[in-house]
Amino acid sequence: MNKSPDAQRMEKIVSLCKRRGFIFQSSEIYGGLSGCWDYGPLGVELKRNVKNYWWRVMVHERDDIVGMDGAILTHPEVLKASGHVEGFSDPMVDCRTCKARLRADQVIEKKGIQQCPNCSGRDLTQPRPFNLMFQTQMGAAADESSIAYLRPETAQSIFVQFKNILEVSRKKLPFGIAQIGKAFRNEINPRNFTFRSREFEQMELEYFCRPEEGMELLEYWKEERLKFYENIGISRDRLHVKTVPDEERAFYSRGTYDIEYDFPFGRQELEGVAYRTDYDLSQHQKASGKSLEYFDEETKQRLVPHVVEPSAGVDRTVLALICGAYSEDEAPDEKGKMETRIVLRFHPRMAPIKCAVFPLLKNKEPLVAKAKEIVDLLRPHMHVFYDESGAIGRRYRRQDEIGTSFGVTVDFETLGEKDAALRDTVTLRERDSMKQERVPVKDLPGILVSRIS
Amino acid sequence: MNKSPDAQRMEKIVSLCKRRGFIFQSSEIYGGLSGCWDYGPLGVELKRNVKNYWWRVMVHERDDIVGMDGAILTHPEVLKASGHVEGFSDPMVDCRTCKARLRADQVIEKKGIQQCPNCSGRDLTQPRPFNLMFQTQMGAAADESSIAYLRPETAQSIFVQFKNILEVSRKKLPFGIAQIGKAFRNEINPRNFTFRSREFEQMELEYFCRPEEGMELLEYWKEERLKFYENIGISRDRLHVKTVPDEERAFYSRGTYDIEYDFPFGRQELEGVAYRTDYDLSQHQKASGKSLEYFDEETKQRLVPHVVEPSAGVDRTVLALICGAYSEDEAPDEKGKMETRIVLRFHPRMAPIKCAVFPLLKNKEPLVAKAKEIVDLLRPHMHVFYDESGAIGRRYRRQDEIGTSFGVTVDFETLGEKDAALRDTVTLRERDSMKQERVPVKDLPGILVSRIS
């Protein structure tokens, strides 16, 4: 069977990610660990760019939001109060014939009869809940040791520190607490590359407000978050807002939007923006016996704030960036013959490497020295890469394939050997248009900084 | 009993960390989770500054080092090969009288007789090894589910991805792979605030080289790392280099330095710089059956590289910064009476907030508007904080206590109401000296950026 163009495209993306060092299978030399991924040299830079930009616009550029960074290991009482110990589970079915354990929705239903998708057997158990949290034992003494969970979402660390942070930050409602960090879910069926994995990173904001502000803030944050994705170069027409219908929403939520993206494997959730009411704080207040109320100085009343939560996935955003950036076009090779060019069209803000610097020839010492000087000139302002090996066309192509925004070439004109007027100028090439311009070396930092920030 | 000045100092530091939002006990409202900590609004900024500066000097400013970011969940074969499953343990003793489980070195020895420190009982078991790794179960199907570990160090993710990264980065020896990330150890006795905790963050570099370069690179990295600590404001005379003696070194190491710091609770390890030879790569090559060799194009020979590892703790560095920065001096209060001032004397590079902006009075709209304009002016360049509440002296004091490097005050002179020549100038106050200078608003970004970077 022929693969669909989308499936082919996804295969090319996965292959590029490994070939150029964006994403590797975790523990690969030991056969891999299902649902876990390692980010390589370029992947880690892309991920850093996403996280740093999120922190910049969500925390540093605002007066009403502060950050925090909570532990991954979590007290079981936290997750009992939040409902995760009881309810964070998928229904599972066992096939008594082939012993397979299946998610209930994987069971085949034919004319009212349920069948195992593995062996077509019809002897299946009733569905039973399977908790998706990873648990571990903490402490040394057998009688003292206790269960701890790996947090299934970063949000709960924010709720349990709400009172401490309210006190130290002296914020007034509405205000938010933001966090970036790892979370873990023992997914039964990790799939779609890094999209559904067992270890992942979240960027979550809990924005606390008065009850009457909740619905309006839900709209506000949906719009803000859409702007965020556009500002990192995700095309608006691949983004979709789904209003989560009543029956799919968590029972405590008064409104939830999913921001979805058209991945090659289908339209999938990138971020949820949920109005969670006062559910979490009330639960923790009840379970801990500690007041999580806010004192309103104007009305002189105490209230448990409501909360709107924009919750984004770092890995999903990175994957959306790569999928959106991947493209193939035509460019001339060394001899002028047209060939397919693979380009990652990242927004310069997100590109793992902002600028590559090339001496035209590696065996001409003055070219090499000048190129290294330019690297030193640019380095304080951006992530740069120096490359001297291979024909210049090939070096451009290698950078196109990893999405480097700009290329600077030092040639004999730079040395002033051909034309004194061109001394200390270089060729600046833009990745997508492949247009080249001649610019003075001293202007490079200014020109590039304005284009990448 | 009176507490020692060092113990008193440490108590004040822990109290300040909670009071001002640097560090909170994790899951505090549920009684806390031993050995786990949450970073509050200021702690997370301080931690980000440490990590970003490490990444800048270790990865971005060098041609010979690339980054990566590996998963925390780790395949058991990785940790079998590295020796952690077998050997990463502390010897434990059980007291048969009071049932306490003790680290073997906690047992009291009196005249050749061993006693339980709890109940003074003498009926103790022989020491048995207790593995310090956290383990969990991964996967849904009971028959398929398998053990995974939380990595006890980030280093192993680097070794198992060595070949992939060598291929994609096209680096020649010597070169390094750097990583920042969480690691976990089930410490029997977490202590000294965040110093010895069960969940912590590491900044590790594995610097691969030819065998004959190992000893020289060990010296090189020890010096580089000392410079790093000095560059973030840690005083050189509180840093000590300990040459780890043969009998304390891991058997595969040919040389290890501990970089130690004088904490209030004693001289303790901040970072280890270890020459690990080819132990790790050889172990993984043997266990996985995959070649982890490097092909030397000059000599046309294959070799398993040796490695030098500078391994730093993020949390320990943050704690050293806070302990080193904490100081008390005298400053006049509102009425000119001298009072004790608490100051965190952070290097401006590390300060969580670089500059606070104050309107002299909060009920004068033009002052407030101008101050907010200045916030907008500075924000693209640094983390700034706006504060309008309370007397100006109190606002200074609040910022001193959290280590904000500079304060900018907008007063009636700024508005040009008293002297046209002073229009659009502000008071710039430096935290440590408390010196104030009058500077034009338009010069503020330039002046401040040069002092904080």
Interface residues (C-beta under 8 A of the other chain):
Chain A: K18 R19 R20 G21 F24 S26 S27 E28 I29 Y30 G31 G32 L33 S34 G35 C36 W37 D38 Y39 G40 P41 L42 G43 V44 E45 K47 R48 W55 H60 E61 D63 V66 G67 M68 D69 G70 A71 I72 L73 T74 H75 E77 V78 M92 K99 A100 R101 R103 F130 F134 Q135 T136 Q137 M138 G139 A140 A141 A142 D143 E144 A148 L150 S157 V160 Q161 K163 N164 I165 V168 S169 R170 I177 K182 F184 N186 I188 R198 E199 H284 A287 S288 K290 L292 V375 R379 H383 Y386 S389
Chain B: K18 R19 R20 G21 F24 S26 S27 E28 I29 Y30 G31 G32 L33 S34 G35 C36 W37 D38 Y39 G40 P41 L42 G43 V44 E45 K47 R48 W55 H60 E61 D63 V66 G67 M68 D69 G70 A71 I72 L73 T74 H75 E77 V78 M92 K99 A100 R101 R103 F130 F134 Q135 T136 Q137 M138 G139 A140 A141 A142 D143 E144 A148 L150 S157 V160 Q161 K163 N164 I165 V168 S169 R170 K182 F184 N186 I188 R198 E199 H284 A287 S288 K290 L292 V375 R379 H383 Y386 S389
